[in-house]
Amino acid sequence: MKIGKYELYPVETGRFALDGGAMFGIIPKPLWQKAHPTDDRNRIELAARSLLLKGDGRVILVDNGNGSKFTDKQIDIYRLDTSRNDLFRSLRNLGVSPEEVTDVLLTHLHFDHAGGSTVRAGKELVPAFPKARYCVQKAHWDQAMHPTEKDRGSFMPDDFMPLFHAGVLDFIDGPCELFPGISLELVNGHTAAQQLPKISDGTQTVLFVCDLFPTTSHIPLPYIMAYDIRPLTTLEDKKRILTSAVEEDWTLFFEHDPGTVAGKVARTEKGFAFREAIPFGHSNAHPS
């Protein structure tokens, strides 16, 4: 897909699994399990999908998946699977080397979004993209430095502290136009200051919806993850974003949906709903 100066590509970094009940909060299992079947530990399959933007002299990566630093125990807990694809294989298939990435835009610092930011080099952890600047919201960084008991397990310092110590981390303060044609929407329900990149040329718009809508099943307003630290704020964020998405015909890019990369939403008599999948370049995702 091309929008303005940028070519957009999905980057499949692997699959993992999280508890279905936690992913759907108060929604009863019979309402979501057909679309998201569970394994024997009640986990559902999720994608860890990044977005690559090439153009205007930049190679920009939005999020980077779980990474490769997990212990065997963690691999078992989260059912991490990179047998079909991983971050660097997928980038290589798109003709991009780690050294060519100019910018890494981190929506937030949870391990399934920022885990690929660093890699092991001998006994050290170093930035995975040696020539890139990494950016995150300052308010989110502050939360990651002082997490609560509820969300502490989602932050793994090995994913982001090496970036800080290497001096490659840039802090953004609020919504803004980060680059020409790329702006940031802020939402605060899942975590403080999660930044959603919006790519637009005035005619077409793609919004990387991250954990506001982890899957297409999360479009209806009550479908809110138990992981969210402020669920009522998530509810208001969803209303605001979905209203704009419908009125301005945005394409939503899904980071965690195992079968659908991108699509449109609609307002129906019963509320907001997923309308249709939109072809979005090469991807190994299975059609839903």
C-alpha distance (Angstrom), angle and dihedral (degrees) to the residues before:
residue distance angle dihedral
M1 . . .
K2 3.79 . .
I3 3.80 123.5 .
G4 3.78 118.0 176.6
K5 3.80 108.5 -50.8
Y6 3.79 95.0 -13.3
E7 3.78 136.3 88.1
L8 3.82 109.9 -152.3
Y9 3.81 124.0 -150.3
P10 3.82 132.2 177.1
V11 3.79 113.2 -127.0
E12 3.80 115.2 -155.3
T13 3.82 108.9 -153.1
G14 3.81 98.7 176.2
R15 3.78 141.1 -78.0
F16 3.78 134.0 -81.3
A17 3.79 138.4 168.9
L18 3.79 136.2 -126.1
D19 3.78 133.4 -177.3
G20 3.80 109.8 -75.4
G21 3.78 93.8 -142.9
A22 3.80 91.3 54.0
M23 3.80 90.5 48.4
F24 3.81 93.2 54.2
G25 3.80 103.4 33.0
I26 3.80 113.4 -165.7
I27 3.81 94.6 2.8
P28 3.84 110.7 111.2
K29 3.79 115.7 -115.4
P30 3.84 95.6 -118.2
L31 3.82 88.4 64.7
W32 3.79 96.0 56.9
Q33 3.80 109.1 21.1
K34 3.81 96.3 84.0
A35 3.80 90.9 60.6
H36 3.80 92.1 36.5
P37 3.81 111.5 32.4
T38 3.78 115.5 -162.0
D39 3.79 131.1 -133.1
D40 3.80 124.9 -132.6
R41 3.82 89.9 -76.0
N42 3.81 93.9 51.1
R43 3.81 91.4 -106.7
I44 3.80 124.2 144.5
E45 3.79 126.2 -149.1
L46 3.80 116.7 -105.9
A47 3.77 134.1 -176.9
A48 3.79 122.9 -129.4
R49 3.79 97.3 -149.2
S50 3.78 125.3 172.6
L51 3.79 129.7 -169.2
L52 3.79 124.5 -127.2
L53 3.80 122.0 -157.9
K54 3.79 121.2 -168.5
G55 3.78 122.4 -174.4
D56 3.78 148.2 77.1
G57 3.79 89.7 52.3
R58 3.81 93.9 -56.5
V59 3.78 138.6 105.0
I60 3.80 105.6 -158.8
L61 3.80 125.4 -172.6
V62 3.79 119.0 -163.2
D63 3.83 108.8 -152.7
N64 3.79 121.6 -28.5
G65 3.80 111.0 -138.5
N66 3.79 131.1 -120.9
G67 3.78 98.5 -37.5
S68 3.78 127.1 -149.8
K69 3.81 105.5 -80.8
F70 3.82 100.5 93.9
T71 3.79 124.7 124.7
D72 3.80 120.7 -124.4
K73 3.80 88.8 -103.3
Q74 3.81 92.0 54.1
I75 3.80 91.5 45.8
D76 3.80 87.7 55.9
I77 3.82 94.7 45.3
Y78 3.80 94.4 50.1
R79 3.83 96.6 31.4
L80 3.79 90.1 -129.3
D81 3.80 112.2 -164.7
T82 3.80 125.9 -177.1
S83 3.79 95.6 157.7
R84 3.81 93.4 113.4
N85 3.79 99.6 35.2
D86 3.76 143.6 -16.6
L87 3.79 135.9 -169.2
F88 3.80 99.3 -88.6
R89 3.80 96.0 39.5
S90 3.79 90.4 51.8
L91 3.79 92.4 48.2
R92 3.79 90.4 47.8
N93 3.81 89.6 52.4
L94 3.81 86.9 56.1
G95 3.80 90.9 50.8
V96 3.81 94.5 -107.8
S97 3.81 125.3 130.2
P98 3.84 122.7 -160.9
E99 3.81 89.2 -110.4
E100 3.82 91.5 59.0
V101 3.81 95.7 58.7
T102 3.81 108.2 103.9
D103 3.80 100.2 -178.9
V104 3.80 137.1 22.4
L105 3.79 112.8 -161.6
L106 3.80 109.9 -160.0
T107 3.78 113.7 -159.9
H108 3.82 88.1 -162.4
L109 3.78 138.3 -30.8
H110 3.80 104.0 -102.1
F111 3.80 110.9 132.8
D112 3.82 95.7 -109.9
H113 3.80 90.5 57.4
A114 3.80 104.3 35.6
G115 3.81 102.7 26.5
G116 3.79 93.0 103.2
S117 3.80 92.5 54.7
T118 3.80 92.6 91.8
V119 3.79 136.2 35.0
R120 3.77 135.5 -169.0
A121 3.80 117.7 -99.1
G122 3.77 104.3 -177.2
K123 3.79 106.1 -57.0
E124 3.81 93.9 -18.8
L125 3.80 134.4 82.6
V126 3.79 113.7 -134.0
P127 3.82 136.3 175.3
A128 3.80 109.4 -78.5
F129 3.80 91.2 -141.8
P130 3.80 103.9 48.2
K131 3.80 98.7 -167.8
A132 3.81 98.0 39.6
R133 3.76 132.6 103.4
Y134 3.80 112.8 -136.8
C135 3.81 119.7 -148.3
V136 3.78 133.4 -163.8
Q137 3.79 134.8 158.6
K138 3.81 114.1 -86.1
A139 3.81 91.7 -136.1
H140 3.77 89.7 54.2
W141 3.80 92.0 48.5
D142 3.79 88.8 53.8
Q143 3.80 90.0 54.1
A144 3.80 92.2 48.0
M145 3.81 88.4 53.8
H146 3.81 90.7 52.4
P147 3.82 107.6 28.4
T148 3.77 122.3 175.5
E149 3.78 125.7 -119.8
K150 3.82 87.2 -100.8
D151 3.80 98.1 57.6
R152 3.81 104.0 23.2
G153 3.80 92.2 102.8
S154 3.81 91.6 59.2
F155 3.82 93.6 61.9
M156 3.80 118.9 74.2
P157 3.83 109.9 -176.0
D158 3.81 92.3 -153.5
D159 3.81 86.7 70.1
F160 3.80 96.3 59.5
M161 3.81 114.9 8.0
P162 3.84 91.9 76.2
L163 3.82 87.4 56.8
F164 3.78 90.7 54.0
H165 3.79 93.0 47.5
A166 3.81 91.3 47.5
G167 3.81 90.4 54.2
V168 3.80 94.4 -124.3
L169 3.81 98.2 114.8
D170 3.81 119.3 102.3
F171 3.80 122.3 -165.9
I172 3.81 121.2 -141.0
D173 3.78 120.4 -157.4
G174 3.79 110.4 -148.0
P175 3.81 134.6 -41.0
C176 3.78 114.9 -26.4
E177 3.79 146.3 140.8
L178 3.79 99.8 -85.4
F179 3.80 96.0 -176.0
P180 3.82 130.6 -4.0
G181 3.80 106.0 -68.2
I182 3.83 93.5 7.6
S183 3.79 118.8 93.7
L184 3.80 133.4 166.7
E185 3.79 127.7 -121.2
L186 3.82 114.9 -161.1
V187 3.81 125.8 -143.7
N188 3.79 125.0 177.5
G189 3.79 109.4 -170.1
H190 3.79 104.9 84.7
T191 3.79 91.0 40.5
A192 3.78 135.4 -24.3
A193 3.81 114.9 -68.9
Q194 3.79 101.9 -7.2
Q195 3.80 104.7 -178.4
L196 3.80 119.7 -143.3
P197 3.82 114.4 -162.5
K198 3.79 114.9 -134.9
I199 3.79 117.6 -161.9
S200 3.80 114.3 -164.0
D201 3.78 141.2 158.8
G202 3.80 95.3 -174.2
T203 3.80 92.1 -96.0
Q204 3.80 103.6 51.5
T205 3.79 126.3 32.7
V206 3.82 130.7 -172.3
L207 3.79 120.3 -171.4
F208 3.80 119.4 -163.7
V209 3.80 97.4 -141.5
C210 3.81 98.8 -170.6
D211 3.83 112.6 174.3
L212 3.79 96.4 -12.2
F213 3.83 85.6 79.2
P214 3.81 106.7 10.7
T215 3.81 91.0 176.8
T216 3.79 137.4 5.9
S217 3.82 87.0 -100.4
H218 3.81 88.8 67.1
I219 3.81 94.5 64.6
P220 3.86 95.5 94.7
L221 3.79 108.3 87.0
P222 3.85 100.0 -118.5
Y223 3.82 92.7 52.6
I224 3.81 98.4 97.9
M225 3.79 126.4 149.3
A226 3.79 121.1 -111.8
Y227 3.81 85.8 -133.5
D228 3.82 91.3 71.0
I229 3.78 112.4 107.2
R230 3.83 93.4 -153.9
P231 3.82 108.0 29.7
L232 3.80 95.0 174.0
T233 3.80 89.4 54.1
T234 3.81 88.1 50.7
L235 3.80 88.0 53.8
E236 3.80 91.8 54.6
D237 3.82 91.7 43.6
K238 3.81 89.9 52.9
K239 3.81 92.4 50.9
R240 3.80 92.0 50.2
I241 3.80 96.8 45.6
L242 3.81 95.4 42.2
T243 3.79 92.3 49.4
S244 3.81 90.4 55.3
A245 3.80 92.1 42.3
V246 3.79 91.7 55.2
E247 3.80 97.4 40.5
E248 3.81 94.1 45.6
D249 3.82 97.3 33.9
W250 3.81 96.3 -122.3
T251 3.78 123.3 -178.0
L252 3.81 111.5 -129.3
F253 3.82 118.1 -144.7
F254 3.81 112.8 -149.2
E255 3.79 119.6 -146.3
H256 3.81 99.0 -171.3
D257 3.81 107.8 27.0
P258 3.82 105.8 114.4
G259 3.79 94.5 -152.9
T260 3.80 109.2 27.0
V261 3.79 123.9 57.7
A262 3.80 99.3 -178.4
G263 3.78 141.9 -8.1
K264 3.78 151.7 148.3
V265 3.80 130.9 -92.5
A266 3.78 132.9 -145.9
R267 3.78 139.6 -161.6
T268 3.81 111.5 -120.9
E269 3.79 136.0 176.8
K270 3.81 87.6 -91.0
G271 3.82 94.6 47.1
F272 3.78 134.1 -96.7
A273 3.80 117.6 -9.3
F274 3.78 140.4 171.3
R275 3.80 108.0 -93.9
E276 3.80 109.8 -173.8
A277 3.78 144.0 -25.5
I278 3.80 117.2 -107.7
P279 3.82 122.9 -148.4
F280 3.78 107.9 -111.6
G281 3.78 113.7 -177.0
H282 3.79 124.9 -83.8
S283 3.79 116.8 -18.9
N284 3.78 137.8 154.0
A285 3.80 91.7 -139.0
H286 3.78 115.1 125.2
P287 3.83 115.2 -118.6
S288 3.78 111.9 -104.6
